[in-house]
Amino acid sequence: MPETLTPAQLARDLAVRDLTDPAAGPHAIQLVVDRAVSALAARWGCAVRRRPGERIVTVADNYDNLGYDPADVTRDARYTRYVDADHVLRSHSSALVPAALRALAASPAEDVLLVCAGLVYRRDSIDRLHTGTPHQLDLWRVTRRTMTRADLEEMVAALVPDRRWRLEDRRHPYTVDGAQLDVEHDGEWVEIAECGLAHAAVLARAGLADGWSGLALGLGLDRMLMLRKGIPDIRLLRSPDPAVAGQLTDLSPYRPVSALPAIRRDLSIAVPAGDEAENLGDRVRDALGADAEVVESVDIRQETPYAELPARARERLGARPHQKNLLIRLVLRPLDRTLSDAEANVLRDRVYAALHQGTVHQWATNDLDA
């Protein structure tokens, strides 16, 4: 039985607004979806079927029906938010595709674009480009025609007509001839999507066997919107500041709002040897709750195994042989105000208490329960 979310964690996660959902209010992310769908529908002249789906999905649809190996590491509770043994909070928008394919099999169309967009749940690091609740868009063309790599490249060209792009070979369980889509931005290549030819086994499991073919593409909507508008920090997509929120109903360039100073705190902590940035980010979010919005980044600056730590460092940390030492830089920067040093120290201690698993503690405040 995998580790499951507590009722409080589940309620918190389900309360997060899905920016792709018009029922929750307008947002520029919805315009990114609409433009992508319109571009492909116009290019292909095919039917369009949208399927937003539920946030809680079966493990089968999140993994098995997409061809994931039963032993795939991504199934681990370190990367997936389990509701119970058979259900998860969808970890990618591709989890909505099996149900969309089954609906297509029940009511066939000769050539159709399946649109599955929504909030997804990851255990991810914290920085300006990453969040534990990103938004994704899956676009699958399913047709009686035989799809080829040339059709995939036509799809990409229609989605990013104004940018240089490239496809780098990648393996996905639900595609054949899989690739990563990068676009050029400010002289650098930035990953925005994964794509490939739809795997015949995935189509067949849904009841679309002989004669069906397809293209599959999964797009990171947050990153796409940030690139399009020139938004520097993913937290701005949910900012309540009217000067920011007012700019997130269209696709015009983002006009920076006055930048507030960052406050940095360096932490030296002992953690399990297998801990990664994603684990740390998730523990910080859990510990801070609503206050997690003030955390700009949690960066691992240095990593030292227990065996390489000097005796004095082991004693200072209260580290044990199955642990390692991480030097962490915590950057605090609210989007709407400036933190005092005292407020920053309280937040620092809350993060420290959530991350440090040694037996000796170094607090910034006098309140050890901070």
N, C-alpha and C positions, 0 to 999 in steps of 0.2 A: 504494500500500500504506500503510494508516494505521500510526501508531506503535503498537506492541504491547507488552503487559506482558512483563517479563522473567520467567524461571522463578521467581525468588525472589519477585517481586511477586505472581505468580499463586498461588503456594503460600501466601503470607501471606493473600491475600484469600479463598481457599477455606477457610482454617482458621478464619475468623471464625464464631462460633456463630450459627446462625439461630434466633432466639428464638421463631419461630412453630412450630418443629418439636418436637413432644412427645418424639420419640426422643432429643433432646438434653437433656431435662429439662423440668420444668414452669416456666412463666413467665406472668405476668399478661397479656402480649400475646396468648397463646393464648385467654384468657378473653374478650378484646375480640373476637377473631375468632368464637368460638363464640356469643357473645351476638348479634352482628350476623347471623350465619347463622340462628340460631334465630328471631330477630325476623321476618326476611323469609320464612322457610319457613312460620312460623305464619300470617303475614298472607296469603300466597298459596296455601298448601296444595300447593306444587310439590315435585318431586323435587330432591334436592341432590346435586351431583357435585363432589368436591374434587379438584384437580389441582395438587399442589405443584410438580412439574417439576424440571428440572436448573438449576443456577446458570449453567452455560455454555449459551447458546442461539445459534441461528443469527442472523445479521444480518437475514435474511428475516423471522423471527418477531418480532425486537425492533423492526423498523421497517417493512419492505416490506408484510408481510401485515396490518399495522395502518393502512396508508394513508399513511405518511410519505413526503413528497416526497424524491426522490433527492438534492436539494440542501439539505435541511433542515439547519440549523446544528447541531442536537442530535446528528447523526451524527459530528461532528468528534471527534477523539481528545481534544480538550480536555474533552469532556463524557462520553465513553463509553470504557470500558475494553476495548480490543480484545485478544482472545486470538490471533487470526490474521485474515486478510483476510475470512473468512466467519463468524467466531464472536466473540461478546462475552460478558462477564459481564453478565447481564440488568440493564438500567438502570432497569427498572420492572416491577412485577408483571404489567402488561398483556402483557409478552412471553410469558407462559404461556398467554394466552387463545387465540391461533391454534390451538395443539395441542389445547386443550380443545374448541374448536369443531369441529375435524376429528374428534375422538373422538365428539362428539355426532352429527355427520353420519353416522358409521359405525354408530352405535347410537342412533337418535333417541328422544327423549321429547317428549311434547306440550308440556310446560311444565317447565322445569328452571332451577335456580339453579346457575351455575358459580362455584366458589370457588377462587381462585388467590391464595395468600398466600405471602409469603416475604421473605427478605433480598434487597435489591437494591443495586446498586453505582453510586454517583454520584461525580463530582468536585465536591466541595462546599466551601463556606466552613466555618470552624471557629468555632462559638459554642455557646451553651447549648441551642439548638434544632436545630442542624444537625450531621450526621455524613455521612461518605462511605459508610456502610453502614446506611441506614435500612431499615425494614420496611414493606411495603405490602400491601394487600388489594384485589384486584379481585373485584367481585361483578357478574356478568352474568346477567340473566334472559333466557333465550332461549325463545320460545314461538311457537305457531301463531296466537296472538291478535295484533292490531295494537296496539302500544304507543304511548302518547301522552305529552305533557308532564304530564298529570294523573297518569299511572301513575308517572312519574319523581318527582313531588312526594310521592306516596304512599310510595314507596320511602324517600325522605329522611326523611319523618315517622316511619317505622317505625324508622329507624336512630338518630335523635336525638330521642326522644319527650319528653325532659326539658329541652330547650334551645330558645331562640329561634334560628332559622336563616334564611338567605337564599340565593338563587341569583343569581349574577352571570354574565352572558353571557360565554362563553369559546369559542374555537374549538379543537377537537381533530380530528386526522385520522381517528379511529376512531368519532366520534359525529356526530350531527346534532342541532341545537338544544342544543349543549353549554353547560355551566355550571360555575362554581366554587361549591362549597358552603362557606359560612362559618357558624360558630356564635358566639354571643355568650358571652364569658368575661370576667368582671371588668370589664364595661362596654365591652369592645372586641370587634371582629369578628376571628375567627381562622380562617384557611383550614384545612380538614381533608380536603377531597376534591375531585375533578373528576368530572363525570358528564355524561350525555346519553343520547339515544336511540342504540342501536347502529347504526352505519352499515351500510346494506344491502350495500355493496361488501365490507366486512370479512366479513360473514356468507357472502356468495356465494363469496369466495375459499376458504373452508373447506368449501364444498359445501352450504351452507344458503341456497339461493336463494329460489325462489318460495314464498311463504306463510309465511316466517319473519320474526320481528320481535324486538326486544329492547331492554333497558335496560343501560347500562354505568356502573359507578361504581368509581372507584379511591380508596381511603382510606389516609391516612397513619397507620399504626398507632402509631408512636412518639408522635406529637403527640396522638393520641386518648387513649392511655394516660396521658400526662403531664397532659392536661386533666382526665381523670376522677379521677386520684389526687392531683392537685396537686403533681406532681414538677417541681422548678424547673430541672433540668439533665439533658440527654439522656444524659450519661455515667453517671448513676445507674442507668440500666436494665441496665447490665452490671457494676455494682459488685460486687467480691468481698467487700466488707465485710459480715459476717454481719448487722449491724444494719440494713443497707440491703437486702441480698439476701433476707432473711427477710420483707420487706414486699412483695416482687415476685412473690408466688405467689397474690395475691388482688387484689380491686379496692377494698379499703377505703382511706380517705384516707391519704396518706403522712404519716408523722411525721418531721419533720426530724431528722437526725443532726447532731451538733455541727459547725458550719461552721468550716473551717480558713481562715487568712488567705491572701489572694491575693498573689502577687508579680508586679509589672508591670515590663516592660522595653520602652522605646520604641526603635524601630529606624528609621534613615533609610537607604533602600536604592534602588538603581537596578535597574529591571526592564524587560523589553520593553514597548513602548508598548501592546500589546494584552493584557497580563496583567490578570486579574480576580481577585476574592476566591477564586473556586473553584479557580483554578490555584494560588494561594498555599497554600490549605488542603491540596491534594493533595501539593504538594512538602514541606510540613511533615510530613505523615503519613509519607511515604516516608523522610524524613531521620531522624525520631525513632523509627520502628518502634514497638515496644511502649511506649516512653516518651511517645508521642503522647497517651496517656491523661491526662497531667498538664496538657495545654494546654486551658484553659477557652475561650479565644477568641484569634483573630488578626484584629484590627480595623484597617481602613484609615482613618486619621484625616485624611489630607490627600494629595492627588494633584497633582503639578505636571509638566506636559510639559517636555521638555528645553529647548525654545525659551524657556520662561519662567523657567528657573533662572538665578540670578546666576552669573557666572563662577567665583566662589569655591566655590559649592555644587557646580558641575560638577567642579571639581578635587578637592574633598573626597571626592566619590563615585566619581570615575573614570568618570563617566557619558558615554555616547556618544549621537549624534544620534537613533538609533532607539529610545532608551529614555526612561523617565520616572522621576521621583522619587516614592516612596511613603513617607509617615510611618506606621509600623505600631506599634500597641500590642499587645504579646504579654502575655497574662495566663496565669500559671501557678498552678494550684491542684490538687494531688493530692486525691483523695477520701478518702485514708486516712492522710495524714501531712503534716507541714509541711516544706517545702524550706528548706535553708540558702541563704544568699546565694551561696555558692560553687557549689552544685548548680544554682541558678537561672542563674548566669552561664555555666556550661557548656552548659546547654540553650539559653540565649539565643544563644550562639555557633554551636551546631549549626543552629538555625533561621536565623540570619543567613547562614551559609555556604550554606544551601540556597536562600535567596531572593535575596540580593544578587548582581547580575551586573555590577557596576562593576569597575574595575581597581584601586581603592584600598579598603582594608578598615579598619574600626575594631572591634577585638576587645575583649571584656570580660575575657578571661583571657589569660594569657601563652602558652597552647598554641594555636597557629594552626590545628591540626588538630582542635580540639575539636568 
